[in-house]
Amino acid sequence: MRTTGEGRGDCGWMAIEVETDLARCAAEWRAFAASAHASPYQTYEWIEAWWRLVEAREGGALQLVRLRRGETLLALLPLVVRSRMGVRVASFVGGRRFNIQTPIWCDGFAQALEDAPVEIILRRIGRIVGADAIEFAHMPRECCGAENPFVTPDAAECPSPTFILPLEPDFTALSQARRSGKSLQQLRRKRKKLEAEAGPVRFARASDAEEAARVVDAALSQRAARRAASGVPSFFDAPGGEAFIRETSARGVDCERGCSSLMNAHYLEAGGRIVATYFGASHAGFYSCYVNSFDGDFDVFSPGDILLHDLIEAMCGKGLTALDLGVGEERYKQSWCDRIPLFQSTTPVTPKGWLYMNAARLSQDGKRLIKRNKTLWQGWRSMRRLASRVFS
């Protein structure tokens, strides 16, 4: 039966509840995420701000799915249903714009799947929320030390991986294991040259709203310059993107340990000028970098690399266990992190969903071919730079 704001169905012994009001889920969501498996992108604070400031303006029906056994909450899936090419598709809030996507689930959920395979549960969810297909992207096979039960057996590898660095308390030992002595020495030299060129170099985290706003302003300018030079889109250009970063980084300064499920604004300053930034969030010891930038005027000194070095050192000092640098195979990520494949799966619910699934697979295959062929990928990047100059 379905009522205003809430729906309920059954999948064998498992109850499926659907809520459309974020606030009504807040207390249970926060309590569940504190002990369950989730990345920073699935915390209530992150999803609430993202939905309100960014995604709600894009339309679609918010569907907060909860799976229960009796009174026990087993999993929570923040979904949105939208029409794509005449097909109603349910996907995670945030979609491909979040580095990592997973539901939130407890340890008992994996055992529960022995009674009902995840594909059956997903089809039942699809019918309840009125979707023709359920599409999950950017799903790791393992999240926060546990196997992800929502990666279906037929899930396809995404065109781009994410990059994750396991942290340890001893940063010196970690940096020596991950980087060569020569590369670390070069970074020290660049830091000294940057200081000689611009003035004292300082790593910091914004500790009040005014400081956070200053870091956002610098990142906004730096990302705009990069877009003009290379054609790489700026997150701040997306409707609501700037508001999301500004609000969450202003609210994130209140965390005493300097890490929270809202945004942290870290930056590198040289002579009082912000020359690189990193915005990210953490949950359960896992820190995820979401947006970064650097000042192209100081590119020869690699300010982004210097900031990343200091950021990793700071996260080690706070006792965090892993750091995620996000999707994309940039050089600086590969120099520190392990390459972690991500997966996408489409579960058809109706015949229209089956057609959509096959079209999605063809699209993914095409993107994978371009990104893994050096010539095609360089050609695409050249076209993107040219388009940026012509239409800017």
C-alpha positions in Angstrom: 0.0 0.0 0.0 1.2 3.5 -0.7 0.3 6.7 1.1 1.4 10.3 0.9 5.1 10.4 1.7 5.5 6.7 2.4 5.2 3.3 0.8 5.7 -0.2 2.1 6.1 -3.6 0.4 7.5 -7.0 1.3 10.2 -9.2 -0.3 9.8 -12.5 1.5 10.8 -11.9 5.1 12.2 -8.4 4.2 10.1 -5.3 4.5 10.7 -2.4 2.1 9.7 1.1 3.2 9.8 4.2 1.0 9.9 7.7 2.5 10.0 10.9 0.5 10.8 13.4 3.4 14.5 13.6 4.3 13.7 15.2 7.7 11.6 12.3 8.8 14.5 9.9 8.3 17.2 12.2 9.9 17.5 10.7 13.4 17.4 7.1 12.2 19.7 7.8 9.3 22.4 9.4 11.5 22.2 6.6 14.1 22.4 3.9 11.4 25.3 5.4 9.5 27.3 5.7 12.7 27.6 1.9 12.9 26.9 0.7 9.4 29.0 0.7 6.2 28.9 4.0 4.2 31.2 6.5 2.6 31.0 10.2 3.4 28.8 10.7 0.4 26.0 8.6 2.0 25.8 10.5 5.3 22.6 12.4 6.1 24.4 15.8 6.3 25.9 15.4 2.8 22.8 14.0 1.1 20.5 16.6 2.7 22.6 19.5 1.6 23.2 18.1 -1.9 19.5 17.4 -2.5 18.4 20.8 -1.2 21.0 22.9 -3.0 21.8 21.0 -6.1 19.8 18.0 -7.2 16.2 19.0 -6.2 16.3 21.7 -8.9 16.9 19.0 -11.5 13.5 17.4 -10.9 12.9 13.8 -10.1 11.2 12.1 -7.2 13.2 11.5 -4.0 12.7 7.9 -2.8 14.4 7.0 0.5 14.3 3.2 0.6 14.7 1.4 3.9 15.0 -2.4 4.2 14.0 -4.0 7.5 13.8 -7.4 9.2 11.2 -6.9 11.9 12.2 -3.6 13.6 15.9 -4.0 12.5 17.1 -1.6 9.8 19.3 -3.5 7.4 20.0 -1.0 4.6 19.1 2.5 3.5 19.2 3.6 -0.2 18.8 7.3 -1.0 17.4 7.1 -4.5 15.9 9.5 -7.1 13.6 8.5 -9.9 13.9 10.4 -13.2 12.7 9.9 -16.8 15.5 9.3 -19.3 14.6 8.8 -22.9 11.1 7.9 -21.8 12.3 5.3 -19.2 11.9 5.9 -15.5 15.3 5.2 -13.9 16.0 5.0 -10.2 19.6 5.8 -9.2 21.5 7.1 -6.2 21.2 10.7 -5.2 24.3 12.3 -6.6 24.8 9.8 -9.4 28.1 9.9 -11.1 29.0 13.3 -9.5 30.0 11.5 -6.3 33.3 9.6 -6.4 31.9 6.6 -4.6 28.3 5.4 -4.5 26.9 2.7 -2.2 23.8 2.2 -0.1 24.3 2.2 3.7 24.1 -1.4 5.0 24.8 -3.3 8.2 26.8 -6.5 8.6 23.6 -8.6 8.9 22.5 -7.6 5.4 25.0 -9.7 3.6 23.8 -12.8 5.4 20.2 -11.9 4.7 20.9 -12.1 0.9 21.2 -15.9 1.3 17.4 -15.9 1.5 16.8 -13.4 -1.3 19.4 -12.4 -4.0 20.0 -8.7 -4.3 18.6 -8.6 -7.9 15.2 -9.8 -6.6 15.2 -7.1 -3.9 16.2 -4.4 -6.4 13.4 -5.4 -8.8 10.9 -5.3 -5.9 12.2 -1.8 -4.9 11.8 -0.7 -8.6 8.2 -1.8 -8.7 7.4 0.0 -5.4 9.1 3.3 -6.5 7.6 3.1 -10.1 10.9 2.6 -11.9 11.5 0.7 -15.2 15.2 0.1 -14.2 17.5 0.7 -11.2 20.9 2.0 -12.2 23.9 2.1 -9.8 27.2 3.7 -10.8 30.6 4.3 -9.1 30.2 1.2 -6.9 33.3 -0.3 -5.3 33.3 -4.0 -4.7 34.5 -3.2 -1.2 33.7 -0.2 1.0 35.0 0.6 4.4 36.5 -2.8 4.9 33.4 -4.8 3.9 32.3 -6.4 0.7 29.6 -4.4 -1.0 26.5 -6.7 -1.4 24.9 -4.4 -3.9 27.4 -5.0 -6.7 25.5 -7.5 -8.8 27.4 -10.5 -10.5 26.8 -8.9 -13.9 28.1 -5.4 -13.0 30.4 -3.9 -15.6 33.6 -2.0 -14.7 33.2 1.7 -15.1 35.5 3.5 -17.6 37.4 5.3 -14.8 38.5 4.0 -11.5 38.9 5.8 -8.2 42.2 6.0 -6.2 42.4 5.2 -2.6 45.4 5.4 -0.2 45.4 3.2 3.0 46.6 5.5 5.8 48.8 4.7 8.8 49.8 6.7 11.9 53.5 6.9 10.7 53.4 9.3 7.8 57.1 9.2 7.2 57.0 5.4 6.7 53.9 5.7 4.5 55.5 8.4 2.3 58.7 6.4 1.9 56.8 3.3 1.0 54.6 5.1 -1.6 57.0 7.7 -3.1 60.6 7.4 -4.1 63.3 9.3 -2.3 64.0 11.3 -5.4 60.3 12.4 -5.8 60.1 13.4 -2.1 63.4 15.4 -2.5 62.0 17.2 -5.6 58.9 18.1 -3.7 60.9 19.6 -0.9 62.9 21.6 -3.4 59.8 22.9 -5.0 58.4 24.0 -1.6 61.6 26.0 -1.0 61.5 27.6 -4.4 57.8 28.5 -3.9 58.7 30.1 -0.6 61.6 32.0 -2.2 59.3 33.2 -5.0 56.1 34.1 -3.2 56.8 34.1 0.6 56.2 31.8 3.6 54.4 28.5 2.7 51.7 27.4 5.1 49.2 24.4 5.1 45.9 25.1 6.9 42.3 24.1 7.3 39.6 26.8 7.4 38.6 27.1 11.0 35.8 29.6 10.7 33.1 30.6 8.1 35.0 33.7 6.9 38.2 31.7 6.3 36.2 29.0 4.5 34.6 31.6 2.2 38.1 32.9 1.3 39.2 29.4 0.3 36.0 28.9 -1.8 36.7 32.2 -3.5 40.2 31.1 -4.4 39.1 27.7 -5.7 36.3 29.4 -7.8 38.9 31.6 -9.5 41.4 28.8 -10.0 38.9 26.4 -11.4 37.6 29.0 -13.8 41.1 29.7 -15.1 41.7 25.9 -15.6 38.4 25.6 -17.5 39.4 28.4 -19.8 42.9 26.9 -20.5 42.1 23.2 -20.8 38.3 22.9 -21.2 38.0 20.8 -18.1 34.5 21.6 -16.6 34.4 23.4 -13.3 32.1 21.9 -10.6 31.2 25.5 -9.6 29.5 26.0 -13.0 26.9 23.4 -12.1 23.6 25.0 -10.9 23.8 25.0 -7.1 27.4 23.7 -7.0 28.9 26.9 -5.6 26.2 27.2 -3.0 26.7 23.6 -1.9 30.5 24.1 -1.4 30.0 27.4 0.4 27.4 26.2 2.8 28.9 22.8 3.6 32.4 24.2 4.1 31.1 26.9 6.3 29.3 24.4 8.4 32.2 21.9 8.4 34.5 24.2 10.3 32.9 23.3 13.6 34.4 19.8 13.8 37.1 19.9 16.4 39.2 17.1 14.8 39.1 18.9 11.4 37.2 16.1 9.7 33.5 15.7 9.3 30.8 14.4 7.0 30.3 18.0 5.9 33.0 19.8 3.8 36.5 20.6 5.1 38.4 23.3 3.3 42.2 22.7 3.3 44.5 25.0 1.5 48.2 25.9 0.8 49.2 29.5 1.2 52.3 31.2 -0.1 53.1 34.7 1.0 49.4 35.2 2.1 48.0 34.0 -1.3 46.1 30.8 -1.6 47.8 28.7 -4.3 46.0 25.4 -3.9 42.8 24.0 -2.3 41.3 20.7 -1.3 37.6 20.2 -0.3 36.6 16.9 1.2 34.7 15.1 3.9 35.2 12.1 6.2 33.1 9.3 7.7 34.2 6.4 9.9 37.9 7.1 9.3 37.5 7.4 5.6 38.4 10.8 4.0 37.2 11.6 0.5 38.6 14.5 -1.5 35.8 16.0 -3.6 37.0 19.2 -5.3 40.5 20.6 -5.6 42.2 23.5 -7.4 45.6 25.2 -7.9 46.9 28.5 -9.0 48.2 28.2 -12.6 50.6 31.1 -12.0 52.6 28.9 -9.7 52.3 25.6 -11.7 56.0 25.2 -12.0 56.2 24.7 -8.2 53.5 22.0 -8.1 51.4 23.6 -5.3 48.7 21.0 -5.7 51.3 18.2 -5.0 52.7 20.1 -2.0 49.2 20.5 -0.6 48.3 16.8 -1.1 51.5 15.8 0.7 50.6 18.0 3.7 46.9 16.8 3.6 47.9 13.2 3.7 50.2 13.9 6.6 47.4 15.7 8.5 45.0 12.8 7.9 47.6 10.3 9.2 48.0 12.5 12.3 44.2 12.4 12.9 44.2 8.6 12.9 42.1 8.2 9.7 42.4 4.9 7.9 42.0 5.7 4.2 42.0 8.7 1.8 40.1 8.7 -1.5 41.3 11.0 -4.3 38.3 10.3 -6.5 37.5 9.3 -10.1 40.0 9.9 -12.9 43.5 8.7 -13.7 45.5 11.9 -13.1 49.3 11.5 -12.4 49.2 12.9 -8.9 46.6 10.2 -7.8 48.6 7.3 -9.2 51.8 8.5 -7.4 50.2 8.0 -4.0 47.2 5.7 -4.3 46.0 2.2 -5.2 43.8 2.0 -8.4 40.3 0.8 -7.3 37.9 -0.3 -10.0 34.4 0.9 -9.8 31.3 -0.9 -11.2 28.0 0.0 -12.7 25.0 -2.2 -12.8 21.5 -1.8 -14.3 18.7 -3.9 -13.0 15.7 -4.0 -15.4 12.2 -4.0 -13.8 10.1 -3.7 -16.9 10.6 -4.5 -20.7 11.4 -0.8 -21.1 14.0 -1.1 -18.4 15.6 -4.1 -20.3 16.0 -2.0 -23.4 17.5 0.8 -21.3 19.9 -1.7 -19.7 21.3 -2.8 -23.1 21.6 0.8 -24.3 23.5 1.8 -21.1 25.9 -1.1 -21.6 26.7 0.0 -25.2 27.3 3.6 -23.9 29.6 2.3 -21.1 31.6 0.2 -23.6 32.1 3.2 -25.8 33.4 5.4 -23.0 35.7 2.6 -21.8 37.1 2.2 -25.3 37.9 6.0 -25.6 39.5 6.3 -22.1 41.7 3.2 -22.5 42.9 4.1 -25.9 45.6 6.7 -25.6 45.1 8.2 -29.1 41.3 8.5 -28.7 41.5 9.9 -25.2 44.1 12.6 -26.3 42.0 13.4 -29.3 38.9 13.9 -27.0 40.9 16.1 -24.7 42.1 18.3 -27.6 38.6 18.7 -28.9 37.4 19.7 -25.4 40.2 22.4 -25.1 39.3 23.7 -28.5 35.6 23.9 -27.7 36.3 25.7 -24.5 38.3 28.4 -26.4 35.7 28.8 -29.2 32.6 29.0 -27.0 34.0 30.8 -23.9 
